[in-house]
Amino acid sequence: MNIVKGIRGAITVDDNTIESIKVATIELLSEILKVNQIDTKMISHVIFTLTDDLNAAFPAKFARIDMGWKDVAMMCFHELNVPNSLAKCLRVLIVVNCDECFSPKFVYLKGASTLR
């Protein structure tokens, strides 16, 4: 029986530039795919959030263009601006169609490792 599960992840971004957001997006998504042994055909949809200090680019653009996720529904949002929270943070929720026995492994890279 197929079910749906979510895989969370986050990474801090070096600078609010297109290139920095691109590099961080690809690094995070690549690691999540590797650790969870995900085939992109399993992905139902993806939600990205960025802290308010990151607005130079949409992470979904890099997933679509650089990783080939052309048929994956994706949305980008700003993260809730909580005082003293982690700055320059890109978060993702990847929702996958999977078997009941699939156990998602969450991935937190660079400064976002403090979130775990």
Secondary structure, 3 states (H helix, E strand, C coil): CEEEEEEEEEEECCCCCHHHHHHHHHHHHHHHHHHHCCCHHHEEEEEEEECCCCCCCCHHHHHHHHCCCCCCEEEEEECCCCCCCCCCEEEEEEEEEEECCCCCCCEEEHHHHHHC
